[in-house]
Amino acid sequence: MELNNHIYLREIRSLDEFYKLEAGWKALGDKCEYYNPFLSYDWFKCILETYLKDKELMILACYSGDKVLAIAPFWRYDSRMYKIKFKNIEFITCPDTPFVDFIIKSGYREACIEAFFDYLYTDLRISWDFLNIKQFPETSPHYALLKSFLDRENKRYYTQVSSITPVIKIEEEWETFLQGRSRKFRKTRNNIRNRLNKLEKVDVICHRHDDKKYLFDNILEVSRAGWKHDEGKGLSSKSETVSFFEKLTRAASLQNWLRIWLLIQDDNPIAMEYDLTYKGKVYALRADYNEKYGEFSPGTYLEYEIIQYYFQNGYLAYSTGPGLNEYKMHWTDHSFKNVNLHICSSWKAKINWYIEIYFKSRTSKYKSRLKELLNKK
């Protein structure tokens, strides 16, 4: 689709076409100031080679000549809601995606956002019901632009909070930061360190590469021995999760993003954390510990050591992963929010929009009011 004399849009529909986009995607990433591993070609390659399955690829790319100006990382699939079939277009994500966004060269944001959605509403009008922009950061430079476009064009949409991620900002010396935590926090930390140090031959090791794959085997060993494994929440619980992280480990090693932390006791790994880093920012993806050592709190011990290291070695921020868990909030008051932005195209989708916006919200208000009245009685 030609947008003007200089810019045109292409739809990438197959993995072969996606592979050919590698050089252009990486060159574009070098020109985006908000770029990070989760917007990279390598990250999406790991997702697509693991999770594409019954979905269809639908990446939109804006070009000027042979240069890629912007990428909208979409795929599409069918689903059912209220026994009605819906055709969906959605941001490409996986269970470990902390956030996702459009990748657009500075100076072309507004033009490319409008180009993507003009294309979706004109060339593909009858082929989708919902466009789901999932795990979209509220702080994204494209969030306000997209909402402004949708409001201006009178398009139906609604938003939901999808995740909130605590972030530790590294802006002071470690000891100063630690003294700013509560007395109970510091006491608990000291107790855990003293308890675990009763074990012999304890060491913390950070790995940045896994050339011989033994490191990944250590991760799986810890995960299989953890409580999350049997509940289906561990890195080792599902074959597709293992496959994804195996691919990611190879790619992140080559890009120098990888930081795998192991707590070793007598040459045996008893806790682990899987991080990616980029330009001084750290993103924690997975953590686990051997349940047999639960009385020593090895996961918590390792977390203390990791965060202390990042403070003392010039990093800027540590993202703890989604979820306002109590233990995370002992570390920080800062967080960032992601939303799911659901855009409605067909009459079926617009009925669903009405249900979500009016019926469910009013029902929720009535329930809250009724609860207040009952509590007063």
C-alpha positions as CSV (number, residue, x, y, z in Angstrom):
1,M,0.0,0.0,0.0
2,E,1.5,3.3,-1.1
3,L,1.0,6.2,1.4
4,N,2.7,9.0,-0.6
5,N,5.5,9.4,-3.0
6,H,8.1,8.4,-0.4
7,I,6.4,6.1,2.1
8,Y,4.7,2.8,1.5
9,L,3.4,-0.1,3.7
10,R,4.0,-3.8,3.5
11,E,2.3,-6.7,5.4
12,I,4.5,-9.5,6.5
13,R,2.5,-12.7,6.4
14,S,5.0,-15.6,6.7
15,L,8.1,-16.5,8.7
16,D,10.2,-16.5,5.6
17,E,9.2,-12.8,5.0
18,F,9.8,-12.1,8.7
19,Y,13.4,-13.5,8.5
20,K,14.1,-11.2,5.5
21,L,13.1,-8.3,7.7
22,E,15.9,-8.9,10.2
23,A,18.4,-6.3,8.9
24,G,15.8,-3.6,8.4
25,W,14.3,-4.2,11.9
26,K,17.7,-4.0,13.6
27,A,18.7,-0.9,11.7
28,L,15.4,0.7,12.8
29,G,16.0,-0.3,16.4
30,D,19.3,1.7,16.4
31,K,17.3,4.8,15.6
32,C,14.6,4.4,18.4
33,E,15.5,6.0,21.7
34,Y,13.0,3.8,23.6
35,Y,14.3,0.5,22.0
36,N,14.9,-2.5,24.2
37,P,15.2,-6.3,24.0
38,F,11.4,-6.7,24.1
39,L,11.0,-4.7,20.8
40,S,13.9,-6.5,19.1
41,Y,13.9,-8.8,16.1
42,D,15.5,-11.5,18.3
43,W,12.7,-11.4,20.9
44,F,9.9,-11.7,18.4
45,K,11.8,-14.4,16.6
46,C,11.8,-16.5,19.8
47,I,8.1,-15.9,20.3
48,L,7.1,-16.7,16.7
49,E,9.2,-19.9,16.5
50,T,7.6,-21.1,19.7
51,Y,4.0,-19.7,19.9
52,L,2.8,-18.9,16.4
53,K,1.0,-22.3,15.9
54,D,-2.6,-21.6,14.9
55,K,-2.1,-17.9,14.6
56,E,-1.4,-16.0,11.4
57,L,1.5,-13.6,11.1
58,M,0.5,-10.0,10.2
59,I,3.4,-7.6,10.8
60,L,2.9,-4.2,9.2
61,A,6.0,-2.3,8.1
62,C,6.3,1.2,6.8
63,Y,9.2,1.9,4.3
64,S,10.9,4.8,2.7
65,G,12.8,3.3,-0.2
66,D,14.5,0.2,1.2
67,K,14.6,1.7,4.8
68,V,12.2,0.5,7.4
69,L,10.6,3.5,9.2
70,A,8.1,1.7,11.5
71,I,6.9,-1.8,12.5
72,A,3.6,-2.8,14.0
73,P,4.1,-6.4,15.4
74,F,0.7,-8.0,14.9
75,W,-0.6,-11.5,14.5
76,R,-4.2,-12.6,14.0
77,Y,-6.4,-15.5,15.2
78,D,-10.1,-16.5,15.8
79,S,-11.7,-16.7,19.2
80,R,-15.1,-17.1,20.7
81,M,-16.9,-15.0,23.3
82,Y,-20.5,-15.5,24.4
83,K,-20.6,-18.3,21.8
84,I,-19.9,-15.8,19.0
85,K,-16.9,-16.1,16.8
86,F,-14.6,-13.1,16.6
87,K,-11.6,-12.3,14.3
88,N,-8.8,-10.7,16.3
89,I,-5.7,-8.8,15.4
90,E,-3.3,-8.5,18.3
91,F,0.2,-7.4,19.4
92,I,2.5,-10.4,19.3
93,T,3.1,-11.4,22.9
94,C,3.9,-14.5,25.0
95,P,3.5,-15.2,28.7
96,D,6.8,-13.6,29.5
97,T,6.3,-10.4,27.5
98,P,6.7,-7.5,30.1
99,F,5.5,-4.9,27.6
100,V,5.2,-4.3,23.8
101,D,5.0,-1.3,21.5
102,F,5.2,0.0,18.0
103,I,8.7,0.4,16.8
104,I,8.8,3.8,14.9
105,K,11.7,6.0,13.9
106,S,11.6,9.4,15.6
107,G,10.0,12.1,13.5
108,Y,7.6,9.6,11.9
109,R,5.4,8.5,14.8
110,E,2.2,10.3,14.0
111,A,2.4,9.6,10.3
112,C,3.1,5.9,10.8
113,I,0.4,5.4,13.5
114,E,-2.2,6.9,11.2
115,A,-0.8,4.9,8.2
116,F,-1.2,1.6,10.1
117,F,-4.7,2.3,11.2
118,D,-5.8,3.8,7.8
119,Y,-4.6,0.5,6.3
120,L,-6.5,-1.6,9.0
121,Y,-9.7,0.3,8.5
122,T,-9.7,0.5,4.7
123,D,-7.9,-2.5,3.2
124,L,-8.9,-5.0,5.9
125,R,-12.2,-3.6,7.2
126,I,-14.2,-6.9,6.9
127,S,-11.4,-9.2,8.1
128,W,-11.3,-8.2,11.8
129,D,-13.6,-7.6,14.7
130,F,-11.2,-6.7,17.5
131,L,-7.7,-5.1,17.5
132,N,-6.1,-5.9,20.8
133,I,-3.1,-3.7,21.8
134,K,-1.9,-5.8,24.7
135,Q,0.7,-5.0,27.3
136,F,0.9,-1.4,26.0
137,P,2.8,0.9,28.3
138,E,0.9,4.0,29.4
139,T,4.2,5.9,29.2
140,S,4.7,4.9,25.5
141,P,5.1,7.9,23.1
142,H,2.5,6.1,20.9
143,Y,-0.2,5.6,23.5
144,A,-1.5,9.2,23.5
145,L,-1.1,9.4,19.7
146,L,-3.2,6.3,19.2
147,K,-6.0,7.4,21.5
148,S,-6.1,10.8,19.9
149,F,-6.4,9.2,16.5
150,L,-9.2,6.9,17.6
151,D,-11.1,9.7,19.3
152,R,-10.7,12.0,16.3
153,E,-12.0,9.2,14.0
154,N,-14.8,8.3,16.4
155,K,-13.7,4.7,16.7
156,R,-15.0,2.5,19.5
157,Y,-12.5,1.2,22.0
158,Y,-12.0,0.5,25.7
159,T,-9.0,0.0,28.0
160,Q,-8.1,-2.3,30.8
161,V,-5.1,-2.4,33.1
162,S,-3.2,-5.5,32.1
163,S,-0.2,-5.3,34.5
164,I,1.6,-3.1,37.0
165,T,5.4,-3.7,37.4
166,P,7.3,-2.4,40.4
167,V,10.6,-0.7,39.4
168,I,13.6,0.0,41.7
169,K,15.3,3.2,40.5
170,I,19.0,3.2,41.1
171,E,19.7,6.8,42.0
172,E,21.9,6.6,45.1
173,E,24.6,4.5,46.8
174,W,23.6,1.0,48.0
175,E,24.1,1.7,51.7
176,T,22.0,4.9,51.5
177,F,19.2,3.1,49.7
178,L,19.3,0.2,52.2
179,Q,19.1,2.6,55.1
180,G,15.9,4.0,53.5
181,R,14.2,0.6,53.8
182,S,12.2,-0.2,56.9
183,R,14.0,-1.5,60.0
184,K,11.9,-4.7,59.7
185,F,13.2,-5.2,56.1
186,R,16.8,-4.8,57.1
187,K,16.4,-7.1,60.0
188,T,14.8,-9.8,57.9
189,R,17.6,-9.5,55.3
190,N,20.3,-10.0,58.0
191,N,18.4,-13.0,59.4
192,I,18.2,-14.6,56.0
193,R,21.9,-14.0,55.3
194,N,22.9,-15.4,58.6
195,R,20.7,-18.5,58.2
196,L,21.9,-19.3,54.7
197,N,25.5,-18.8,55.5
198,K,25.3,-21.7,57.9
199,L,25.4,-23.9,54.8
200,E,28.8,-24.8,53.5
201,K,30.4,-23.7,50.2
202,V,27.8,-21.1,49.2
203,D,28.4,-18.8,46.3
204,V,26.5,-16.5,43.9
205,I,27.5,-16.5,40.3
206,C,26.3,-14.3,37.4
207,H,26.6,-15.8,33.9
208,R,26.4,-13.7,30.7
209,H,26.8,-16.5,28.2
210,D,25.8,-20.2,27.8
211,D,28.1,-21.5,25.1
212,K,27.8,-25.1,26.1
213,K,24.2,-25.2,27.3
214,Y,25.1,-26.5,30.8
215,L,23.9,-23.2,32.3
216,F,20.4,-23.7,30.9
217,D,20.4,-27.2,32.3
218,N,21.2,-25.7,35.7
219,I,18.2,-23.4,35.4
220,L,15.9,-26.3,34.5
221,E,17.3,-28.3,37.4
222,V,16.3,-25.5,39.9
223,S,13.0,-24.9,38.3
224,R,12.0,-28.6,38.4
225,A,12.8,-28.7,42.1
226,G,10.6,-25.7,42.8
227,W,7.0,-25.4,43.9
228,K,6.0,-23.6,40.7
229,H,6.9,-26.6,38.5
230,D,4.0,-28.8,39.8
231,E,1.5,-25.9,39.6
232,G,2.3,-25.2,36.0
233,K,3.9,-21.8,36.7
234,G,7.6,-22.7,36.5
235,L,10.0,-22.2,33.6
236,S,10.3,-26.0,33.4
237,S,6.5,-26.7,33.6
238,K,5.6,-26.5,29.9
239,S,7.6,-27.7,26.9
240,E,6.9,-24.5,25.0
241,T,8.2,-22.3,27.8
242,V,11.4,-24.4,27.9
243,S,11.7,-24.1,24.1
244,F,11.2,-20.3,24.3
245,F,13.8,-19.7,27.0
246,E,16.3,-22.0,25.3
247,K,16.0,-19.9,22.1
248,L,16.1,-16.7,24.1
249,T,19.2,-17.7,26.0
250,R,21.1,-18.3,22.8
251,A,20.0,-14.9,21.3
252,A,20.5,-12.9,24.5
253,S,24.0,-14.4,24.9
254,L,25.0,-13.1,21.5
255,Q,23.5,-9.7,22.2
256,N,25.1,-9.4,25.7
257,W,21.7,-8.9,27.3
258,L,21.8,-12.1,29.3
259,R,22.3,-12.1,33.1
260,I,21.6,-15.5,34.7
261,W,22.2,-15.7,38.4
262,L,22.7,-18.9,40.3
263,L,23.0,-19.5,44.0
264,I,25.3,-22.5,44.4
265,Q,25.7,-24.7,47.4
266,D,28.5,-27.3,47.3
267,D,28.5,-27.2,43.5
268,N,24.7,-27.6,43.3
269,P,22.4,-24.8,42.1
270,I,19.6,-24.1,44.6
271,A,18.2,-20.8,43.3
272,M,18.2,-18.9,40.1
273,E,17.1,-15.6,38.5
274,Y,16.8,-14.9,34.7
275,D,17.4,-11.3,33.8
276,L,17.9,-9.3,30.6
277,T,19.7,-6.0,30.6
278,Y,19.9,-3.1,28.1
279,K,21.5,0.3,28.4
280,G,21.8,0.0,32.2
281,K,18.2,-1.2,32.8
282,V,17.5,-4.7,34.2
283,Y,14.4,-6.7,33.5
284,A,13.8,-9.8,35.7
285,L,11.9,-12.4,33.8
286,R,12.0,-15.6,36.0
287,A,13.1,-16.7,39.4
288,D,12.9,-20.0,41.3
289,Y,14.5,-22.0,44.1
290,N,14.9,-25.6,45.1
291,E,12.0,-26.2,47.6
292,K,14.2,-28.6,49.6
293,Y,16.1,-25.6,50.8
294,G,13.0,-23.5,51.5
295,E,13.9,-23.1,55.2
296,F,17.0,-21.1,54.2
297,S,15.0,-18.7,51.9
298,P,17.5,-19.1,49.0
299,G,15.4,-17.1,46.5
300,T,15.2,-14.1,48.8
301,Y,18.9,-14.3,49.6
302,L,19.8,-14.4,45.9
303,E,17.5,-11.4,45.3
304,Y,19.3,-9.3,47.9
305,E,22.7,-10.2,46.3
306,I,21.5,-9.4,42.8
307,I,20.0,-6.0,43.6
308,Q,23.1,-5.0,45.7
309,Y,25.3,-5.9,42.7
310,Y,23.2,-3.8,40.3
311,F,23.4,-0.8,42.7
312,Q,27.2,-1.2,43.0
313,N,28.0,-1.6,39.3
314,G,26.5,1.4,37.5
315,Y,23.0,0.1,36.5
316,L,20.1,2.6,36.3
317,A,16.9,0.6,37.2
318,Y,15.7,-2.9,38.1
319,S,12.3,-4.0,36.9
320,T,11.0,-6.7,39.2
321,G,8.4,-8.3,36.8
322,P,4.6,-7.8,36.7
323,G,2.6,-8.0,39.9
324,L,2.3,-5.9,43.1
325,N,3.5,-8.7,45.4
326,E,4.2,-7.6,48.9
327,Y,7.8,-8.6,48.9
328,K,8.4,-6.4,45.8
329,M,6.8,-3.4,47.4
330,H,9.3,-3.6,50.3
331,W,11.9,-2.6,47.8
332,T,10.2,0.3,46.0
333,D,7.3,2.7,45.7
334,H,7.8,3.1,41.9
335,S,6.0,1.2,39.2
336,F,4.9,1.3,35.6
337,K,1.5,0.4,34.2
338,N,0.5,-1.5,31.0
339,V,-2.9,-1.5,29.5
340,N,-4.9,-3.6,27.0
341,L,-6.5,-1.3,24.5
342,H,-9.4,-3.1,22.7
343,I,-10.4,-1.5,19.4
344,C,-13.8,-2.5,17.9
345,S,-14.5,-2.7,14.2
346,S,-17.5,-4.8,13.5
347,W,-21.1,-4.6,14.9
348,K,-20.3,-7.7,17.0
349,A,-17.3,-6.0,18.5
350,K,-19.3,-2.8,19.1
351,I,-22.0,-4.7,21.0
352,N,-19.2,-6.2,23.2
353,W,-17.8,-2.6,23.7
354,Y,-21.3,-1.5,24.9
355,I,-21.4,-4.5,27.4
356,E,-17.9,-3.7,28.7
357,I,-18.3,0.1,28.9
358,Y,-21.9,0.5,30.1
359,F,-23.4,-2.7,31.4
360,K,-20.4,-4.1,33.3
361,S,-19.2,-0.8,34.7
362,R,-22.7,0.1,35.9
363,T,-23.2,-3.4,37.4
364,S,-19.9,-3.0,39.2
365,K,-21.0,0.4,40.6
366,Y,-24.3,-1.1,41.8
367,K,-22.5,-4.0,43.5
368,S,-20.2,-1.6,45.2
369,R,-23.1,0.6,46.4
370,L,-25.0,-2.5,47.6
371,K,-21.9,-3.7,49.5
372,E,-21.6,-0.3,51.2
373,L,-25.2,-0.4,52.3
374,L,-24.9,-3.9,53.7
375,N,-21.8,-3.0,55.6
376,K,-23.6,0.0,57.2
377,K,-26.3,-2.4,58.4
